[in-house]
Amino acid sequence: DTDPAPDLRSVLPSEVNSKYNTIYGIVFDAGSTGTRIHIYTFHQRAAGSPLELDGEIFESVKPGLSAYANQPEKGADAVLSLLQLAQDAVPSSHWQKTPLILKATAGFRLLPVHQAEGLLSEVRKVFNSSPFLVPENSVTILDGTDEGILAWITVNFLTGRLHGDHSVGTLDLGGASTQITFLPLNKATLDETPQESLASFELFNSTYRLYTRSYLGLGLKEARLAVLEASVSVAQQEQTFRSHCFPPALNGSWVFSGVTYRYGGHSDGLTGFHLCYSEVQRIVVGKLHQVEEIRHSPFYAFSYYYDRAVDSSLIGECHVCAA
Ligand SMILES: O=c1[nH]cnc2c1ncn2[C@@H]1O[C@H](COP(=O)(O)OP(=O)(O)O)[C@@H](O)[C@H]1O
Protein backbone atom coordinates (compact mmCIF):
# COMPACT_ATOMS: atom_id res chain seq x y z
CA ASP A 1 0.00 0.00 0.00
CA THR A 2 2.87 2.37 -0.46
CA ASP A 3 2.19 5.39 -2.58
CA PRO A 4 4.83 6.47 -5.07
CA ALA A 5 7.23 9.11 -3.78
CA PRO A 6 6.77 12.38 -5.66
CA ASP A 7 9.53 13.60 -7.88
CA LEU A 8 8.65 17.25 -8.19
CA ARG A 9 11.36 18.16 -10.67
CA SER A 10 10.21 15.68 -13.29
CA VAL A 11 6.66 17.00 -13.33
CA LEU A 12 7.15 20.74 -13.16
CA PRO A 13 6.00 22.56 -16.31
CA SER A 14 8.63 22.61 -18.95
CA GLU A 15 10.26 25.87 -19.98
CA VAL A 16 9.21 25.41 -23.60
CA ASN A 17 5.65 26.30 -22.72
CA SER A 18 6.56 29.47 -20.88
CA LYS A 19 5.50 31.63 -23.82
CA TYR A 20 1.92 30.38 -23.42
CA ASN A 21 -0.56 31.31 -20.75
CA THR A 22 0.00 28.85 -17.86
CA ILE A 23 -3.08 27.65 -16.03
CA TYR A 24 -3.09 25.68 -12.78
CA GLY A 25 -5.73 23.46 -11.18
CA ILE A 26 -5.68 21.71 -7.80
CA VAL A 27 -7.66 18.51 -7.19
CA PHE A 28 -7.87 16.60 -3.91
CA ASP A 29 -8.86 12.94 -4.06
CA ALA A 30 -10.17 12.09 -0.58
CA GLY A 31 -10.06 8.29 -0.82
CA SER A 32 -10.86 5.80 1.91
CA THR A 33 -7.18 4.86 2.26
CA GLY A 34 -5.50 8.22 1.75
CA THR A 35 -5.84 11.87 0.77
CA ARG A 36 -4.04 12.85 -2.43
CA ILE A 37 -3.33 16.19 -4.02
CA HIS A 38 -2.85 16.62 -7.77
CA ILE A 39 -1.52 20.01 -8.87
CA TYR A 40 -1.97 20.21 -12.62
CA THR A 41 -0.27 22.65 -14.95
CA PHE A 42 -1.80 23.38 -18.35
CA HIS A 43 -1.14 25.84 -21.08
CA GLN A 44 -3.49 27.38 -23.57
CA ARG A 45 -2.26 28.46 -27.00
CA ALA A 46 -5.03 30.99 -27.50
CA ALA A 47 -8.12 32.18 -25.64
CA GLY A 48 -10.91 29.63 -26.12
CA SER A 49 -8.62 26.81 -27.30
CA PRO A 50 -8.44 23.59 -25.28
CA LEU A 51 -6.13 23.27 -22.28
CA GLU A 52 -3.03 21.15 -22.84
CA LEU A 53 -1.58 19.32 -19.87
CA ASP A 54 2.09 20.07 -19.11
CA GLY A 55 2.66 18.39 -15.79
CA GLU A 56 1.38 17.23 -12.47
CA ILE A 57 2.68 17.34 -8.93
CA PHE A 58 1.35 14.55 -6.74
CA GLU A 59 1.58 13.90 -3.03
CA SER A 60 -0.46 11.82 -0.59
CA VAL A 61 -1.01 11.30 3.11
CA LYS A 62 -2.49 8.40 5.07
CA PRO A 63 -4.93 7.53 6.54
CA GLY A 64 -7.88 8.80 4.50
CA LEU A 65 -9.96 11.74 5.72
CA SER A 66 -12.81 9.47 6.77
CA ALA A 67 -10.53 8.09 9.53
CA TYR A 68 -10.94 11.49 11.23
CA ALA A 69 -14.73 11.22 11.48
CA ASN A 70 -14.54 12.09 15.20
CA GLN A 71 -11.79 14.72 14.82
CA PRO A 72 -12.75 16.76 11.76
CA GLU A 73 -10.27 19.57 12.56
CA LYS A 74 -7.42 17.05 12.54
CA GLY A 75 -8.63 15.73 9.19
CA ALA A 76 -8.65 19.25 7.79
CA ASP A 77 -5.03 19.65 9.00
CA ALA A 78 -4.02 16.85 6.62
CA VAL A 79 -5.60 18.81 3.77
CA LEU A 80 -3.86 21.98 4.94
CA SER A 81 -0.45 20.28 4.92
CA LEU A 82 -0.97 19.17 1.30
CA LEU A 83 -2.24 22.60 0.36
CA GLN A 84 1.08 24.06 1.48
CA LEU A 85 2.66 22.12 -1.36
CA ALA A 86 0.31 23.84 -3.78
CA GLN A 87 1.29 27.26 -2.42
CA ASP A 88 4.93 26.39 -3.05
CA ALA A 89 4.24 25.06 -6.55
CA VAL A 90 1.85 27.67 -7.94
CA PRO A 91 3.27 31.19 -8.35
CA SER A 92 1.51 33.66 -6.04
CA SER A 93 0.45 35.72 -9.08
CA HIS A 94 -1.79 32.74 -10.08
CA TRP A 95 -3.27 31.83 -6.69
CA GLN A 96 -6.48 33.81 -7.06
CA LYS A 97 -7.34 32.22 -10.41
CA THR A 98 -6.31 28.65 -9.55
CA PRO A 99 -9.39 26.52 -8.74
CA LEU A 100 -9.35 24.14 -5.80
CA ILE A 101 -11.67 21.14 -5.53
CA LEU A 102 -11.96 18.08 -3.29
CA LYS A 103 -13.93 14.97 -4.16
CA ALA A 104 -14.45 12.35 -1.47
CA THR A 105 -15.18 8.74 -2.38
CA ALA A 106 -16.43 5.57 -0.70
CA GLY A 107 -14.94 6.13 2.78
CA PHE A 108 -17.25 9.14 3.05
CA ARG A 109 -20.26 7.32 1.58
CA LEU A 110 -20.00 4.88 4.48
CA LEU A 111 -19.98 7.57 7.18
CA PRO A 112 -23.12 8.77 8.94
CA VAL A 113 -24.23 12.01 7.23
CA HIS A 114 -23.44 14.27 10.22
CA GLN A 115 -19.85 13.00 10.40
CA ALA A 116 -19.30 13.30 6.65
CA GLU A 117 -20.75 16.82 6.67
CA GLY A 118 -18.63 17.75 9.72
CA LEU A 119 -15.47 16.77 7.88
CA LEU A 120 -16.46 18.45 4.63
CA SER A 121 -17.29 21.65 6.47
CA GLU A 122 -13.83 21.73 8.14
CA VAL A 123 -12.24 21.20 4.73
CA ARG A 124 -14.33 24.07 3.33
CA LYS A 125 -12.94 26.33 6.07
CA VAL A 126 -9.39 25.39 5.07
CA PHE A 127 -10.20 26.05 1.41
CA ASN A 128 -11.87 29.39 2.17
CA SER A 129 -8.85 30.58 4.15
CA SER A 130 -6.49 29.62 1.34
CA PRO A 131 -5.42 32.13 -1.31
CA PHE A 132 -6.86 29.94 -4.10
CA LEU A 133 -10.14 30.18 -6.04
CA VAL A 134 -12.87 28.11 -4.37
CA PRO A 135 -15.67 27.38 -6.88
CA GLU A 136 -19.20 26.68 -5.71
CA ASN A 137 -19.63 23.07 -4.51
CA SER A 138 -15.88 22.56 -4.57
CA VAL A 139 -15.92 20.15 -1.59
CA THR A 140 -18.33 17.26 -2.15
CA ILE A 141 -18.79 13.50 -2.05
CA LEU A 142 -18.58 11.86 -5.47
CA ASP A 143 -21.29 9.25 -5.89
CA GLY A 144 -20.47 5.75 -7.08
CA THR A 145 -21.97 6.36 -10.53
CA ASP A 146 -19.80 9.42 -11.19
CA GLU A 147 -16.74 7.60 -9.86
CA GLY A 148 -17.33 4.76 -12.33
CA ILE A 149 -18.03 7.09 -15.27
CA LEU A 150 -14.99 9.30 -14.63
CA ALA A 151 -12.68 6.25 -14.46
CA TRP A 152 -14.13 4.96 -17.76
CA ILE A 153 -13.68 8.35 -19.48
CA THR A 154 -10.10 8.62 -18.17
CA VAL A 155 -9.00 5.20 -19.38
CA ASN A 156 -10.68 5.49 -22.78
CA PHE A 157 -9.45 9.06 -23.31
CA LEU A 158 -5.86 8.20 -22.38
CA THR A 159 -5.82 5.12 -24.61
CA GLY A 160 -7.40 6.99 -27.55
CA ARG A 161 -10.56 4.89 -27.52
CA LEU A 162 -13.19 7.47 -26.77
CA HIS A 163 -14.44 7.59 -30.34
CA GLY A 164 -15.67 4.50 -32.15
CA ASP A 165 -16.85 1.11 -30.98
CA HIS A 166 -13.65 -0.10 -29.40
CA SER A 167 -13.90 1.28 -25.91
CA VAL A 168 -12.73 -0.83 -22.98
CA GLY A 169 -14.59 -1.44 -19.74
CA THR A 170 -13.06 -0.42 -16.42
CA LEU A 171 -12.66 -2.29 -13.17
CA ASP A 172 -11.69 -0.02 -10.29
CA LEU A 173 -10.95 -1.57 -6.89
CA GLY A 174 -10.73 1.05 -4.15
CA GLY A 175 -10.43 0.54 -0.41
CA ALA A 176 -14.13 0.91 0.37
CA SER A 177 -15.94 0.42 -2.95
CA THR A 178 -15.40 -1.16 -6.32
CA GLN A 179 -16.78 -0.02 -9.68
CA ILE A 180 -17.46 -1.82 -12.96
CA THR A 181 -18.23 0.32 -16.00
CA PHE A 182 -18.52 -0.45 -19.71
CA LEU A 183 -20.31 0.61 -22.88
CA PRO A 184 -22.94 -2.05 -23.62
CA LEU A 185 -23.16 -3.06 -27.28
CA ASN A 186 -25.84 -5.75 -26.87
CA LYS A 187 -29.48 -4.81 -26.64
CA ALA A 188 -30.01 -7.69 -24.20
CA THR A 189 -27.65 -6.00 -21.75
CA LEU A 190 -29.62 -2.75 -21.90
CA ASP A 191 -32.90 -4.64 -21.48
CA GLU A 192 -31.83 -6.60 -18.42
CA THR A 193 -29.98 -3.76 -16.66
CA PRO A 194 -31.86 -1.75 -14.04
CA GLN A 195 -32.14 1.96 -14.96
CA GLU A 196 -30.02 3.03 -11.98
CA SER A 197 -27.06 1.16 -13.48
CA LEU A 198 -27.28 2.99 -16.82
CA ALA A 199 -25.84 6.48 -17.13
CA SER A 200 -26.11 8.80 -20.13
CA PHE A 201 -23.91 11.82 -20.69
CA GLU A 202 -22.56 14.05 -23.42
CA LEU A 203 -18.86 14.31 -24.10
CA PHE A 204 -17.03 15.90 -27.05
CA ASN A 205 -20.31 16.06 -29.02
CA SER A 206 -21.11 12.37 -28.54
CA THR A 207 -23.73 10.78 -26.32
CA TYR A 208 -22.62 7.82 -24.24
CA ARG A 209 -24.85 5.36 -22.41
CA LEU A 210 -22.76 3.37 -19.97
CA TYR A 211 -23.42 0.47 -17.68
CA THR A 212 -21.91 1.44 -14.34
CA ARG A 213 -22.25 -0.12 -10.95
CA SER A 214 -20.51 0.71 -7.69
CA TYR A 215 -20.48 -1.79 -4.84
CA LEU A 216 -20.12 0.06 -1.55
CA GLY A 217 -18.40 -2.07 1.09
CA LEU A 218 -16.75 -4.34 -1.48
CA GLY A 219 -13.53 -2.36 -1.85
CA LEU A 220 -10.43 -4.30 -0.87
CA LYS A 221 -10.25 -3.11 2.74
CA GLU A 222 -13.95 -3.03 3.57
CA ALA A 223 -14.47 -6.45 2.00
CA ARG A 224 -11.65 -7.80 4.14
CA LEU A 225 -13.42 -6.51 7.26
CA ALA A 226 -16.67 -8.08 6.05
CA VAL A 227 -15.01 -11.48 5.54
CA LEU A 228 -13.64 -11.25 9.09
CA GLU A 229 -17.04 -10.03 10.36
CA ALA A 230 -15.04 -7.26 12.01
CA SER A 231 -16.48 -4.09 13.50
CA VAL A 232 -14.80 -1.05 15.01
CA SER A 233 -16.44 -1.46 18.42
CA VAL A 234 -15.34 -5.09 18.75
CA ALA A 235 -11.85 -4.22 17.46
CA GLN A 236 -11.57 -1.62 20.21
CA GLN A 237 -12.19 -4.39 22.78
CA GLU A 238 -9.05 -5.99 21.32
CA GLN A 239 -10.91 -9.12 20.19
CA THR A 240 -9.21 -11.24 17.52
CA PHE A 241 -11.11 -11.77 14.26
CA ARG A 242 -10.61 -15.30 12.98
CA SER A 243 -10.83 -16.76 9.50
CA HIS A 244 -10.13 -20.07 7.81
CA CYS A 245 -8.26 -18.03 5.19
CA PHE A 246 -5.35 -17.77 7.63
CA PRO A 247 -2.99 -20.53 8.83
CA PRO A 248 -4.24 -21.70 12.26
CA ALA A 249 -1.14 -20.48 14.12
CA LEU A 250 -1.16 -17.02 12.55
CA ASN A 251 -1.80 -13.99 14.72
CA GLY A 252 -1.36 -10.47 13.48
CA SER A 253 -2.74 -6.98 13.55
CA TRP A 254 -3.79 -4.61 10.80
CA VAL A 255 -4.46 -0.90 10.96
CA PHE A 256 -7.16 0.50 8.69
CA SER A 257 -8.74 3.92 8.92
CA GLY A 258 -7.05 4.56 12.28
CA VAL A 259 -8.40 1.35 13.90
CA THR A 260 -6.24 -1.66 14.82
CA TYR A 261 -7.78 -5.02 13.98
CA ARG A 262 -6.29 -8.21 15.44
CA TYR A 263 -6.69 -11.25 13.22
CA GLY A 264 -5.72 -14.90 13.28
CA GLY A 265 -6.43 -18.46 12.20
CA HIS A 266 -8.94 -20.80 13.83
CA SER A 267 -7.96 -22.98 16.76
CA ASP A 268 -9.86 -25.90 15.10
CA GLY A 269 -6.76 -26.22 12.91
CA LEU A 270 -8.77 -25.96 9.69
CA THR A 271 -7.66 -23.75 6.84
CA GLY A 272 -7.37 -23.82 3.05
CA PHE A 273 -8.83 -22.66 -0.20
CA HIS A 274 -12.33 -24.20 -0.01
CA LEU A 275 -13.12 -22.98 3.49
CA CYS A 276 -11.71 -19.57 2.68
CA TYR A 277 -13.63 -19.42 -0.60
CA SER A 278 -16.94 -20.04 1.13
CA GLU A 279 -16.19 -17.32 3.70
CA VAL A 280 -15.52 -14.85 0.90
CA GLN A 281 -18.48 -16.05 -1.16
CA ARG A 282 -20.77 -15.33 1.78
CA ILE A 283 -20.15 -11.60 1.46
CA VAL A 284 -20.84 -11.36 -2.28
CA VAL A 285 -23.64 -13.87 -2.84
CA GLY A 286 -26.84 -12.16 -3.96
CA LYS A 287 -25.13 -8.78 -4.20
CA LEU A 288 -23.54 -8.96 -7.62
CA HIS A 289 -25.23 -8.13 -10.87
CA GLN A 290 -23.52 -9.94 -13.72
CA VAL A 291 -24.39 -9.48 -17.37
CA GLU A 292 -23.45 -11.99 -20.03
CA GLU A 293 -21.82 -9.37 -22.29
CA ILE A 294 -18.88 -8.76 -19.95
CA ARG A 295 -17.59 -12.28 -20.63
CA HIS A 296 -16.65 -11.18 -24.14
CA SER A 297 -15.68 -7.55 -23.49
CA PRO A 298 -12.18 -6.19 -22.93
CA PHE A 299 -11.59 -4.57 -19.53
CA TYR A 300 -8.81 -2.53 -17.96
CA ALA A 301 -8.32 -3.11 -14.23
CA PHE A 302 -6.47 -0.65 -11.98
CA SER A 303 -6.14 0.79 -8.44
CA TYR A 304 -5.85 -2.14 -6.02
CA TYR A 305 -6.09 -4.63 -8.91
CA TYR A 306 -2.83 -3.10 -10.15
CA ASP A 307 -1.22 -2.90 -6.70
CA ARG A 308 -2.05 -6.51 -5.87
CA ALA A 309 -1.02 -7.80 -9.30
CA VAL A 310 2.39 -6.14 -8.78
CA ASP A 311 2.68 -7.44 -5.19
CA SER A 312 2.06 -11.01 -6.36
CA SER A 313 4.39 -10.64 -9.40
CA LEU A 314 1.54 -11.28 -11.85
CA ILE A 315 2.72 -8.15 -13.65
CA GLY A 316 5.79 -5.95 -13.42
CA GLU A 317 5.73 -2.54 -11.80
CA CYS A 318 4.96 0.37 -14.08
CA HIS A 319 7.70 2.97 -13.61
CA VAL A 320 6.63 5.48 -16.20
CA CYS A 321 2.91 5.56 -15.52
CA ALA A 322 1.24 8.57 -13.97
CA ALA A 323 0.37 8.13 -10.29
O1 LIG B 1 -4.88 8.91 -9.24
C1 LIG B 1 -4.80 7.69 -9.09
N1 LIG B 1 -4.34 6.88 -10.07
C2 LIG B 1 -4.23 5.54 -9.93
N2 LIG B 1 -4.59 4.88 -8.81
C3 LIG B 1 -5.06 5.63 -7.80
C4 LIG B 1 -5.21 7.04 -7.87
N3 LIG B 1 -5.74 7.46 -6.71
C5 LIG B 1 -5.91 6.36 -5.95
N4 LIG B 1 -5.51 5.26 -6.57
C6 LIG B 1 -5.52 3.87 -6.09
O2 LIG B 1 -6.80 3.59 -5.52
C7 LIG B 1 -6.66 2.65 -4.45
C8 LIG B 1 -7.24 3.20 -3.18
O3 LIG B 1 -8.52 3.59 -3.38
P1 LIG B 1 -9.19 4.68 -2.44
O4 LIG B 1 -8.47 4.87 -1.16
O5 LIG B 1 -9.39 5.92 -3.26
O6 LIG B 1 -10.55 3.96 -2.13
P2 LIG B 1 -12.08 4.38 -2.39
O7 LIG B 1 -12.21 4.74 -3.85
O8 LIG B 1 -12.82 3.13 -2.04
O9 LIG B 1 -12.34 5.56 -1.49
C9 LIG B 1 -5.16 2.39 -4.31
O10 LIG B 1 -4.84 1.23 -5.04
C10 LIG B 1 -4.54 3.63 -4.96
O11 LIG B 1 -3.23 3.37 -5.44
The ligand as a MOL file (V3000), in Angstrom:
LIG
                    3D

  0  0  0     0  0            999 V3000
M  V30 BEGIN CTAB
M  V30 COUNTS 27 29 0 0 0
M  V30 BEGIN ATOM
M  V30 1 O -4.8820 8.9100 -9.2380 0
M  V30 2 C -4.8030 7.6930 -9.0910 0
M  V30 3 N -4.3370 6.8750 -10.0680 0
M  V30 4 C -4.2320 5.5430 -9.9280 0
M  V30 5 N -4.5900 4.8800 -8.8120 0
M  V30 6 C -5.0620 5.6290 -7.8000 0
M  V30 7 C -5.2080 7.0360 -7.8660 0
M  V30 8 N -5.7370 7.4650 -6.7080 0
M  V30 9 C -5.9140 6.3590 -5.9550 0
M  V30 10 N -5.5060 5.2560 -6.5700 0
M  V30 11 C -5.5160 3.8690 -6.0930 0
M  V30 12 O -6.8030 3.5930 -5.5160 0
M  V30 13 C -6.6590 2.6490 -4.4540 0
M  V30 14 C -7.2400 3.2030 -3.1830 0
M  V30 15 O -8.5210 3.5940 -3.3790 0
M  V30 16 P -9.1950 4.6790 -2.4430 0
M  V30 17 O -8.4660 4.8670 -1.1570 0
M  V30 18 O -9.3900 5.9230 -3.2640 0
M  V30 19 O -10.5510 3.9590 -2.1300 0
M  V30 20 P -12.0830 4.3790 -2.3860 0
M  V30 21 O -12.2140 4.7420 -3.8500 0
M  V30 22 O -12.8240 3.1300 -2.0390 0
M  V30 23 O -12.3390 5.5580 -1.4900 0
M  V30 24 C -5.1600 2.3940 -4.3120 0
M  V30 25 O -4.8380 1.2300 -5.0380 0
M  V30 26 C -4.5370 3.6290 -4.9640 0
M  V30 27 O -3.2280 3.3700 -5.4400 0
M  V30 END ATOM
M  V30 BEGIN BOND
M  V30 1 2 1 2
M  V30 2 1 2 3
M  V30 3 1 2 7
M  V30 4 1 3 4
M  V30 5 2 4 5
M  V30 6 1 5 6
M  V30 7 2 6 7
M  V30 8 1 6 10
M  V30 9 1 7 8
M  V30 10 2 8 9
M  V30 11 1 9 10
M  V30 12 1 10 11
M  V30 13 1 11 12
M  V30 14 1 11 26
M  V30 15 1 12 13
M  V30 16 1 13 14
M  V30 17 1 13 24
M  V30 18 1 14 15
M  V30 19 1 15 16
M  V30 20 2 16 17
M  V30 21 1 16 18
M  V30 22 1 16 19
M  V30 23 1 19 20
M  V30 24 2 20 21
M  V30 25 1 20 22
M  V30 26 1 20 23
M  V30 27 1 24 25
M  V30 28 1 24 26
M  V30 29 1 26 27
M  V30 END BOND
M  V30 END CTAB
M  END
